[in-house]
C-alpha cells in the first residue's frame, strides 16, 4: 500500500525552519533556500528528523524546486 503524501505535506512544515514542504519522488524537501533539507520516506513514513535529513546543495535544491531532474556536477 502506498500512502498519498500530498494531503499530509499540506499540513506539515520543515522541523528545522518551519517552512512549507514539497514532495520529490520518495522524499520531502524544504522549500526554504536557506535550509534546503531533504527528508526521506521509508516504508511510506516520512522521516522528519532534522538530524537524519540531508542538506542539498543550492544547485540540487534549485533543480527540485524548478522541476528539473538533472543537476550539473
One Martini backbone bead per residue (centre of mass of N, CA, C, O) as a GRO file, in nm:
protein
   73
    1UNK     BB    1   0.094   0.038   0.024
    2UNK     BB    2   0.038   0.370  -0.082
    3UNK     BB    3   0.088   0.681   0.025
    4UNK     BB    4  -0.056   1.006   0.027
    5UNK     BB    5   0.140   1.293   0.077
    6UNK     BB    6  -0.013   1.553  -0.019
    7UNK     BB    7  -0.204   1.593   0.232
    8UNK     BB    8   0.030   1.615   0.447
    9UNK     BB    9   0.217   1.845   0.329
   10UNK     BB   10   0.006   2.077   0.386
   11UNK     BB   11   0.053   2.044   0.725
   12UNK     BB   12   0.352   2.046   0.696
   13UNK     BB   13   0.680   2.117   0.830
   14UNK     BB   14   0.979   2.209   0.886
   15UNK     BB   15   1.170   2.131   1.170
   16UNK     BB   16   1.392   2.363   1.130
   17UNK     BB   17   1.209   2.633   0.983
   18UNK     BB   18   0.887   2.620   0.909
   19UNK     BB   19   0.856   2.535   0.616
   20UNK     BB   20   0.741   2.439   0.346
   21UNK     BB   21   0.667   2.152   0.142
   22UNK     BB   22   0.802   1.903  -0.097
   23UNK     BB   23   0.750   1.662  -0.331
   24UNK     BB   24   1.021   1.410  -0.416
   25UNK     BB   25   0.932   1.133  -0.476
   26UNK     BB   26   1.102   0.976  -0.194
   27UNK     BB   27   1.064   1.282  -0.083
   28UNK     BB   28   1.114   1.570   0.131
   29UNK     BB   29   1.122   1.929   0.070
   30UNK     BB   30   1.242   2.219   0.149
   31UNK     BB   31   1.160   2.562   0.042
   32UNK     BB   32   1.414   2.672   0.167
   33UNK     BB   33   1.714   2.822   0.064
   34UNK     BB   34   1.859   2.794   0.351
   35UNK     BB   35   1.798   2.491   0.424
   36UNK     BB   36   1.756   2.232   0.213
   37UNK     BB   37   1.595   1.988   0.315
   38UNK     BB   38   1.597   1.619   0.307
   39UNK     BB   39   1.335   1.380   0.337
   40UNK     BB   40   1.271   1.065   0.392
   41UNK     BB   41   1.085   0.774   0.272
   42UNK     BB   42   0.988   0.501   0.485
   43UNK     BB   43   0.747   0.292   0.446
   44UNK     BB   44   0.549   0.552   0.407
   45UNK     BB   45   0.741   0.723   0.611
   46UNK     BB   46   0.824   1.016   0.727
   47UNK     BB   47   1.152   1.145   0.808
   48UNK     BB   48   1.134   1.426   1.042
   49UNK     BB   49   1.453   1.447   1.105
   50UNK     BB   50   1.701   1.670   1.114
   51UNK     BB   51   1.947   1.469   1.164
   52UNK     BB   52   1.851   1.281   0.897
   53UNK     BB   53   1.893   1.498   0.705
   54UNK     BB   54   1.955   1.640   0.394
   55UNK     BB   55   2.173   1.876   0.254
   56UNK     BB   56   2.140   2.058  -0.012
   57UNK     BB   57   2.243   2.190  -0.273
   58UNK     BB   58   2.165   2.461  -0.449
   59UNK     BB   59   2.133   2.302  -0.720
   60UNK     BB   60   1.953   2.072  -0.624
   61UNK     BB   61   1.725   2.245  -0.507
   62UNK     BB   62   1.659   2.407  -0.766
   63UNK     BB   63   1.581   2.162  -0.941
   64UNK     BB   64   1.339   2.078  -0.766
   65UNK     BB   65   1.180   2.353  -0.767
   66UNK     BB   66   1.172   2.353  -1.103
   67UNK     BB   67   1.160   2.033  -1.207
   68UNK     BB   68   1.435   1.936  -1.247
   69UNK     BB   69   1.644   1.632  -1.300
   70UNK     BB   70   1.909   1.786  -1.359
   71UNK     BB   71   2.251   1.803  -1.230
   72UNK     BB   72   2.525   1.971  -1.210
   73UNK     BB   73   2.881   1.861  -1.131
   0.00000   0.00000   0.00000
